[in-house]
Amino acid sequence: MKTPAPESFEGQVLALLPSLRRYSRSLTRSDADGEDLLQDCVEKVLARRGQWRGLNLRGWVLTIMTNLYRNGRRGKARDALVALDAAGDMATPEPPADPLERARLDNALNSLSEEHRAVLMLVVIEGYTYSEVAASLDIPIGTVMSRLSRARQRVAERLKADNVITLRRPK
Protein backbone atom coordinates (compact mmCIF):
# COMPACT_ATOMS: atom_id res chain seq x y z
CA MET A 1 0.00 0.00 0.00
CA LYS A 2 1.37 3.38 -1.00
CA THR A 3 1.66 6.16 1.60
CA PRO A 4 -0.12 9.35 0.50
CA ALA A 5 1.92 12.47 -0.22
CA PRO A 6 2.17 14.77 2.83
CA GLU A 7 0.63 17.72 0.96
CA SER A 8 -2.39 15.69 -0.19
CA PHE A 9 -5.67 15.70 1.72
CA GLU A 10 -5.13 12.12 2.87
CA GLY A 11 -1.55 12.90 3.91
CA GLN A 12 -2.71 15.85 6.01
CA VAL A 13 -5.39 13.71 7.69
CA LEU A 14 -2.78 11.00 8.33
CA ALA A 15 -0.52 13.58 10.03
CA LEU A 16 -3.40 14.52 12.36
CA LEU A 17 -4.02 10.94 13.57
CA PRO A 18 -1.84 11.00 16.74
CA SER A 19 -3.49 14.20 17.92
CA LEU A 20 -6.97 12.93 17.02
CA ARG A 21 -6.31 9.65 18.86
CA ARG A 22 -5.37 11.48 22.06
CA TYR A 23 -8.38 13.77 21.79
CA SER A 24 -10.80 10.91 21.12
CA ARG A 25 -9.48 8.99 24.13
CA SER A 26 -9.81 12.04 26.35
CA LEU A 27 -13.41 12.55 25.24
CA THR A 28 -14.50 8.95 25.70
CA ARG A 29 -12.32 8.11 28.72
CA SER A 30 -11.69 4.73 27.12
CA ASP A 31 -9.08 3.36 24.73
CA ALA A 32 -11.56 1.12 22.90
CA ASP A 33 -14.29 3.76 22.59
CA GLY A 34 -11.65 6.32 21.63
CA GLU A 35 -10.45 4.10 18.80
CA ASP A 36 -14.05 3.64 17.62
CA LEU A 37 -14.62 7.40 17.68
CA LEU A 38 -11.36 7.97 15.80
CA GLN A 39 -12.32 5.45 13.12
CA ASP A 40 -15.80 6.96 12.72
CA CYS A 41 -14.30 10.43 12.47
CA VAL A 42 -11.70 9.50 9.84
CA GLU A 43 -14.36 7.65 7.86
CA LYS A 44 -16.64 10.70 7.90
CA VAL A 45 -13.79 13.09 7.05
CA LEU A 46 -12.77 11.03 4.03
CA ALA A 47 -16.36 10.58 2.88
CA ARG A 48 -17.04 14.33 3.12
CA ARG A 49 -13.77 15.67 1.82
CA GLY A 50 -15.67 17.63 -0.82
CA GLN A 51 -17.23 19.77 1.94
CA TRP A 52 -13.87 20.96 3.24
CA ARG A 53 -13.17 24.52 2.15
CA GLY A 54 -9.38 24.34 2.40
CA LEU A 55 -8.89 26.72 5.32
CA ASN A 56 -8.29 24.84 8.58
CA LEU A 57 -8.30 21.07 8.23
CA ARG A 58 -7.40 20.46 11.87
CA GLY A 59 -10.28 22.60 13.15
CA TRP A 60 -12.70 21.02 10.69
CA VAL A 61 -11.73 17.48 11.73
CA LEU A 62 -11.89 18.34 15.45
CA THR A 63 -15.37 19.77 14.96
CA ILE A 64 -16.48 16.56 13.24
CA MET A 65 -15.02 14.43 16.05
CA THR A 66 -16.63 16.56 18.76
CA ASN A 67 -20.01 16.41 17.04
CA LEU A 68 -19.74 12.63 16.52
CA TYR A 69 -18.96 12.22 20.20
CA ARG A 70 -21.88 14.42 21.30
CA ASN A 71 -24.30 12.67 18.96
CA GLY A 72 -23.10 9.25 20.09
CA ARG A 73 -23.61 10.16 23.73
CA ARG A 74 -27.22 11.08 23.04
CA GLY A 75 -27.93 7.69 21.49
CA LYS A 76 -26.56 5.23 24.01
CA ALA A 77 -26.78 4.63 27.72
CA ARG A 78 -23.97 6.11 29.77
CA ASP A 79 -21.27 3.82 31.13
CA ALA A 80 -22.77 0.45 30.24
CA LEU A 81 -21.55 -2.29 32.56
CA VAL A 82 -20.23 -5.69 31.54
CA ALA A 83 -20.90 -8.77 33.63
CA LEU A 84 -17.82 -10.08 35.39
CA ASP A 85 -18.15 -13.46 33.67
CA ALA A 86 -18.16 -11.80 30.23
CA ALA A 87 -15.05 -9.79 31.08
CA GLY A 88 -13.00 -12.85 32.07
CA ASP A 89 -11.29 -13.22 28.68
CA MET A 90 -10.26 -9.57 28.36
CA ALA A 91 -6.55 -8.78 28.24
CA THR A 92 -5.18 -6.60 31.00
CA PRO A 93 -3.21 -3.48 30.06
CA GLU A 94 0.42 -2.97 31.02
CA PRO A 95 0.70 -1.30 34.42
CA PRO A 96 1.96 2.30 34.31
CA ALA A 97 5.40 3.16 35.70
CA ASP A 98 3.86 4.79 38.78
CA PRO A 99 0.31 3.50 39.14
CA LEU A 100 -0.59 5.75 42.06
CA GLU A 101 0.47 8.94 40.29
CA ARG A 102 -1.27 7.93 37.10
CA ALA A 103 -4.43 7.01 39.01
CA ARG A 104 -4.42 10.38 40.78
CA LEU A 105 -4.09 12.21 37.47
CA ASP A 106 -6.77 10.06 35.83
CA ASN A 107 -9.14 10.75 38.72
CA ALA A 108 -8.44 14.46 38.55
CA LEU A 109 -9.05 14.60 34.79
CA ASN A 110 -12.13 12.38 34.96
CA SER A 111 -13.63 14.56 37.67
CA LEU A 112 -13.88 17.39 35.13
CA SER A 113 -17.00 17.94 33.08
CA GLU A 114 -16.87 17.04 29.38
CA GLU A 115 -16.63 20.70 28.38
CA HIS A 116 -13.77 21.49 30.73
CA ARG A 117 -11.85 18.29 29.89
CA ALA A 118 -12.16 18.87 26.13
CA VAL A 119 -10.80 22.42 26.37
CA LEU A 120 -7.97 21.37 28.71
CA MET A 121 -6.90 18.50 26.44
CA LEU A 122 -7.00 20.58 23.27
CA VAL A 123 -5.03 23.51 24.68
CA VAL A 124 -2.60 21.83 27.07
CA ILE A 125 -1.95 18.45 25.44
CA GLU A 126 -2.58 19.16 21.76
CA GLY A 127 -1.25 22.73 21.77
CA TYR A 128 -4.13 24.37 19.93
CA THR A 129 -4.63 28.10 20.28
CA TYR A 130 -7.65 29.51 22.07
CA SER A 131 -9.13 30.69 18.79
CA GLU A 132 -8.69 27.24 17.19
CA VAL A 133 -10.40 25.57 20.14
CA ALA A 134 -13.20 28.15 20.09
CA ALA A 135 -13.78 27.54 16.38
CA SER A 136 -13.69 23.75 16.61
CA LEU A 137 -15.99 23.57 19.65
CA ASP A 138 -18.18 26.42 18.38
CA ILE A 139 -17.93 28.48 21.57
CA PRO A 140 -16.71 32.03 22.25
CA ILE A 141 -13.00 32.51 22.96
CA GLY A 142 -13.82 33.91 26.41
CA THR A 143 -15.58 30.67 27.25
CA VAL A 144 -12.48 28.74 26.20
CA MET A 145 -10.29 30.82 28.50
CA SER A 146 -12.77 30.51 31.38
CA ARG A 147 -13.14 26.74 31.01
CA LEU A 148 -9.39 26.28 30.73
CA SER A 149 -8.75 28.33 33.86
CA ARG A 150 -11.38 26.46 35.84
CA ALA A 151 -10.17 23.08 34.57
CA ARG A 152 -6.58 23.81 35.56
CA GLN A 153 -7.71 25.03 38.96
CA ARG A 154 -9.87 21.96 39.60
CA VAL A 155 -7.13 19.54 38.54
CA ALA A 156 -4.61 21.32 40.77
CA GLU A 157 -7.02 21.27 43.71
CA ARG A 158 -7.82 17.62 43.17
CA LEU A 159 -4.16 16.63 42.95
CA LYS A 160 -3.33 18.69 46.02
CA ALA A 161 -6.23 17.16 47.97
CA ASP A 162 -5.17 13.62 47.01
CA ASN A 163 -1.62 14.17 48.26
CA VAL A 164 -1.66 12.55 51.67
CA ILE A 165 2.06 12.76 52.30
CA THR A 166 3.46 16.22 52.88
CA LEU A 167 7.07 16.42 51.82
CA ARG A 168 9.52 18.71 53.58
CA ARG A 169 12.43 20.37 51.92
CA PRO A 170 15.81 19.70 53.52
CA LYS A 171 17.47 22.71 55.11
C-alpha positions in Angstrom: 0.0 0.0 0.0 1.4 3.4 -1.0 1.7 6.2 1.6 -0.1 9.4 0.5 1.9 12.5 -0.2 2.2 14.8 2.8 0.6 17.7 1.0 -2.4 15.7 -0.2 -5.7 15.7 1.7 -5.1 12.1 2.9 -1.6 12.9 3.9 -2.7 15.8 6.0 -5.4 13.7 7.7 -2.8 11.0 8.3 -0.5 13.6 10.0 -3.4 14.5 12.4 -4.0 10.9 13.6 -1.8 11.0 16.7 -3.5 14.2 17.9 -7.0 12.9 17.0 -6.3 9.7 18.9 -5.4 11.5 22.1 -8.4 13.8 21.8 -10.8 10.9 21.1 -9.5 9.0 24.1 -9.8 12.0 26.4 -13.4 12.6 25.2 -14.5 9.0 25.7 -12.3 8.1 28.7 -11.7 4.7 27.1 -9.1 3.4 24.7 -11.6 1.1 22.9 -14.3 3.8 22.6 -11.6 6.3 21.6 -10.5 4.1 18.8 -14.1 3.6 17.6 -14.6 7.4 17.7 -11.4 8.0 15.8 -12.3 5.5 13.1 -15.8 7.0 12.7 -14.3 10.4 12.5 -11.7 9.5 9.8 -14.4 7.7 7.9 -16.6 10.7 7.9 -13.8 13.1 7.0 -12.8 11.0 4.0 -16.4 10.6 2.9 -17.0 14.3 3.1 -13.8 15.7 1.8 -15.7 17.6 -0.8 -17.2 19.8 1.9 -13.9 21.0 3.2 -13.2 24.5 2.2 -9.4 24.3 2.4 -8.9 26.7 5.3 -8.3 24.8 8.6 -8.3 21.1 8.2 -7.4 20.5 11.9 -10.3 22.6 13.2 -12.7 21.0 10.7 -11.7 17.5 11.7 -11.9 18.3 15.5 -15.4 19.8 15.0 -16.5 16.6 13.2 -15.0 14.4 16.0 -16.6 16.6 18.8 -20.0 16.4 17.0 -19.7 12.6 16.5 -19.0 12.2 20.2 -21.9 14.4 21.3 -24.3 12.7 19.0 -23.1 9.3 20.1 -23.6 10.2 23.7 -27.2 11.1 23.0 -27.9 7.7 21.5 -26.6 5.2 24.0 -26.8 4.6 27.7 -24.0 6.1 29.8 -21.3 3.8 31.1 -22.8 0.4 30.2 -21.5 -2.3 32.6 -20.2 -5.7 31.5 -20.9 -8.8 33.6 -17.8 -10.1 35.4 -18.2 -13.5 33.7 -18.2 -11.8 30.2 -15.1 -9.8 31.1 -13.0 -12.8 32.1 -11.3 -13.2 28.7 -10.3 -9.6 28.4 -6.6 -8.8 28.2 -5.2 -6.6 31.0 -3.2 -3.5 30.1 0.4 -3.0 31.0 0.7 -1.3 34.4 2.0 2.3 34.3 5.4 3.2 35.7 3.9 4.8 38.8 0.3 3.5 39.1 -0.6 5.8 42.1 0.5 8.9 40.3 -1.3 7.9 37.1 -4.4 7.0 39.0 -4.4 10.4 40.8 -4.1 12.2 37.5 -6.8 10.1 35.8 -9.1 10.7 38.7 -8.4 14.5 38.5 -9.1 14.6 34.8 -12.1 12.4 35.0 -13.6 14.6 37.7 -13.9 17.4 35.1 -17.0 17.9 33.1 -16.9 17.0 29.4 -16.6 20.7 28.4 -13.8 21.5 30.7 -11.9 18.3 29.9 -12.2 18.9 26.1 -10.8 22.4 26.4 -8.0 21.4 28.7 -6.9 18.5 26.4 -7.0 20.6 23.3 -5.0 23.5 24.7 -2.6 21.8 27.1 -2.0 18.5 25.4 -2.6 19.2 21.8 -1.2 22.7 21.8 -4.1 24.4 19.9 -4.6 28.1 20.3 -7.7 29.5 22.1 -9.1 30.7 18.8 -8.7 27.2 17.2 -10.4 25.6 20.1 -13.2 28.1 20.1 -13.8 27.5 16.4 -13.7 23.8 16.6 -16.0 23.6 19.7 -18.2 26.4 18.4 -17.9 28.5 21.6 -16.7 32.0 22.3 -13.0 32.5 23.0 -13.8 33.9 26.4 -15.6 30.7 27.3 -12.5 28.7 26.2 -10.3 30.8 28.5 -12.8 30.5 31.4 -13.1 26.7 31.0 -9.4 26.3 30.7 -8.8 28.3 33.9 -11.4 26.5 35.8 -10.2 23.1 34.6 -6.6 23.8 35.6 -7.7 25.0 39.0 -9.9 22.0 39.6 -7.1 19.5 38.5 -4.6 21.3 40.8 -7.0 21.3 43.7 -7.8 17.6 43.2 -4.2 16.6 42.9 -3.3 18.7 46.0 -6.2 17.2 48.0 -5.2 13.6 47.0 -1.6 14.2 48.3 -1.7 12.5 51.7 2.1 12.8 52.3 3.5 16.2 52.9 7.1 16.4 51.8 9.5 18.7 53.6 12.4 20.4 51.9 15.8 19.7 53.5 17.5 22.7 55.1 
